[in-house]
Amino acid sequence: MKAKSPEDSKTIQTDFVLPADTNSLNNLFGGELLARMDKVASIAAIKHSGSVVVTASINNVSFGEPVPNGSILTIEAKVSRAFTTSMEVFIDVWKQNKTHPEKFKVNEAIYTFVAVNRRGKPVKVPKLIPQTDIEINRYDAALRRRQLSLVLAGKMIPSEASELKAIFD
Ligand SMILES: CC(C)(COP(=O)(O)OP(=O)(O)OC[C@H]1O[C@@H](n2cnc3c(N)ncnc32)[C@H](O)[C@@H]1OP(=O)(O)O)[C@@H](O)C(=O)NCCC(=O)NCCS
């Protein structure tokens, strides 16, 4: 399988925040943002793997800033590391509105997807070779996040989490 770069999976969605997407404060509802990010990130994972993918875990989401009704929301996703059948996807989110006419970063999130066959069984994915400094940083940290996610899901014993020894020892 030919190795790929994060750029190969880059996926960008730009869309409005409309009244039906908001909470009672007229800001974007968190669940709506989670769903939009899941769609964009899953397309990035499909581009990398060439397979059907399922969301295995959401490893981190931080809602740093409210996103008011009427804002333009840009979601960018790229695969940040590929393991055997799983891929970590890093998502960056920006808003633009009257207060912030330039793109303003509001959110980051990290999702993990698993490539599967028609029967839902995991299948191998190509390796990822990071290119830029930020891609290399995200690639390096992905192993620690994978171990934390697996420990929290009860799929890895903390003593086997080599990258997390400082936390669990
Ligand atoms: C994700 C899923 C395919 C994993 O299947 P499985 O039989 O448990 O397979 P494995 O334990 O061999 O794990 C497969 C890969 O997923 C990874 N994985 C599983 N759970 C994970 C988690 N919580 N966090 C991070 N990675 C995880 C494993 O590390 C492994 O990765 P690797 O092959 O790169 O080493 C399966 O649990 C599933 O289908 N879940 C439902 C997915 C779904 O419906 N998502 C939408 C939610 S509404």
The ligand as an SDF file (V2000), in Angstrom:
LIG
                    3D

 48 50  0  0  0  0  0  0  0  0999 V2000
  -14.4730    0.4200   15.8050 C   0  0  0  0  0  0  0  0  0  0  0  0
  -14.6520   -1.0930   15.5760 C   0  0  0  0  0  0  0  0  0  0  0  0
  -14.6840   -1.3890   14.0720 C   0  0  0  0  0  0  0  0  0  0  0  0
  -13.4370   -1.7810   16.1960 C   0  0  0  0  0  0  0  0  0  0  0  0
  -13.6310   -3.1580   15.9720 O   0  0  0  0  0  0  0  0  0  0  0  0
  -12.9350   -4.2760   16.8930 P   0  0  0  0  0  0  0  0  0  0  0  0
  -13.4300   -5.5750   16.4560 O   0  0  0  0  0  0  0  0  0  0  0  0
  -13.0730   -3.8570   18.3230 O   0  0  0  0  0  0  0  0  0  0  0  0
  -11.4820   -4.2030   16.3880 O   0  0  0  0  0  0  0  0  0  0  0  0
  -10.1180   -4.0860   17.1680 P   0  0  0  0  0  0  0  0  0  0  0  0
  -10.1970   -4.1990   18.6410 O   0  0  0  0  0  0  0  0  0  0  0  0
   -9.2260   -5.0270   16.4370 O   0  0  0  0  0  0  0  0  0  0  0  0
   -9.6950   -2.6030   16.8250 O   0  0  0  0  0  0  0  0  0  0  0  0
   -9.5100   -2.1890   15.4910 C   0  0  0  0  0  0  0  0  0  0  0  0
   -8.7700   -0.8760   15.5380 C   0  0  0  0  0  0  0  0  0  0  0  0
   -9.5610    0.0980   16.1850 O   0  0  0  0  0  0  0  0  0  0  0  0
   -8.8210    0.7210   17.2140 C   0  0  0  0  0  0  0  0  0  0  0  0
   -9.7370    1.1240   18.2590 N   0  0  0  0  0  0  0  0  0  0  0  0
  -10.7580    0.4030   18.7480 C   0  0  0  0  0  0  0  0  0  0  0  0
  -11.3690    1.1170   19.7230 N   0  0  0  0  0  0  0  0  0  0  0  0
  -10.7040    2.2860   19.8230 C   0  0  0  0  0  0  0  0  0  0  0  0
  -10.8380    3.4440   20.6630 C   0  0  0  0  0  0  0  0  0  0  0  0
  -11.7860    3.5290   21.5920 N   0  0  0  0  0  0  0  0  0  0  0  0
   -9.9600    4.4600   20.5000 N   0  0  0  0  0  0  0  0  0  0  0  0
   -8.9870    4.4070   19.5750 C   0  0  0  0  0  0  0  0  0  0  0  0
   -8.8120    3.3420   18.7530 N   0  0  0  0  0  0  0  0  0  0  0  0
   -9.6620    2.3050   18.8910 C   0  0  0  0  0  0  0  0  0  0  0  0
   -7.8420   -0.3520   17.6610 C   0  0  0  0  0  0  0  0  0  0  0  0
   -6.7300    0.2070   18.3330 O   0  0  0  0  0  0  0  0  0  0  0  0
   -7.4580   -0.9620   16.3280 C   0  0  0  0  0  0  0  0  0  0  0  0
   -6.5500   -0.0950   15.6870 O   0  0  0  0  0  0  0  0  0  0  0  0
   -5.2660   -0.6330   14.8560 P   0  0  0  0  0  0  0  0  0  0  0  0
   -5.7490   -1.7710   13.9750 O   0  0  0  0  0  0  0  0  0  0  0  0
   -4.8230    0.5370   14.0530 O   0  0  0  0  0  0  0  0  0  0  0  0
   -4.2720   -1.0910   15.8720 O   0  0  0  0  0  0  0  0  0  0  0  0
  -15.9430   -1.6450   16.2450 C   0  0  0  0  0  0  0  0  0  0  0  0
  -15.8340   -1.4660   17.6500 O   0  0  0  0  0  0  0  0  0  0  0  0
  -17.1830   -0.9650   15.7490 C   0  0  0  0  0  0  0  0  0  0  0  0
  -17.6910   -1.2870   14.6830 O   0  0  0  0  0  0  0  0  0  0  0  0
  -17.7150   -0.0160   16.5440 N   0  0  0  0  0  0  0  0  0  0  0  0
  -18.9100    0.7410   16.1390 C   0  0  0  0  0  0  0  0  0  0  0  0
  -18.5280    1.8810   15.2060 C   0  0  0  0  0  0  0  0  0  0  0  0
  -19.7240    2.7630   14.9260 C   0  0  0  0  0  0  0  0  0  0  0  0
  -20.8070    2.3030   14.7020 O   0  0  0  0  0  0  0  0  0  0  0  0
  -19.4760    4.0980   14.9720 N   0  0  0  0  0  0  0  0  0  0  0  0
  -20.5090    5.0580   14.8310 C   0  0  0  0  0  0  0  0  0  0  0  0
  -21.0260    5.3810   16.1880 C   0  0  0  0  0  0  0  0  0  0  0  0
  -22.6760    5.9330   16.1220 S   0  0  0  0  0  0  0  0  0  0  0  0
  1  2  1  0
  2  3  1  0
  2  4  1  0
  2 36  1  0
  4  5  1  0
  5  6  1  0
  6  7  2  0
  6  8  1  0
  6  9  1  0
  9 10  1  0
 10 11  2  0
 10 12  1  0
 10 13  1  0
 13 14  1  0
 14 15  1  0
 15 16  1  0
 15 30  1  0
 16 17  1  0
 17 18  1  0
 17 28  1  0
 18 19  1  0
 18 27  1  0
 19 20  2  0
 20 21  1  0
 21 22  1  0
 21 27  2  0
 22 23  1  0
 22 24  2  0
 24 25  1  0
 25 26  2  0
 26 27  1  0
 28 29  1  0
 28 30  1  0
 30 31  1  0
 31 32  1  0
 32 33  2  0
 32 34  1  0
 32 35  1  0
 36 37  1  0
 36 38  1  0
 38 39  2  0
 38 40  1  0
 40 41  1  0
 41 42  1  0
 42 43  1  0
 43 44  2  0
 43 45  1  0
 45 46  1  0
 46 47  1  0
 47 48  1  0
M  END
$$$$
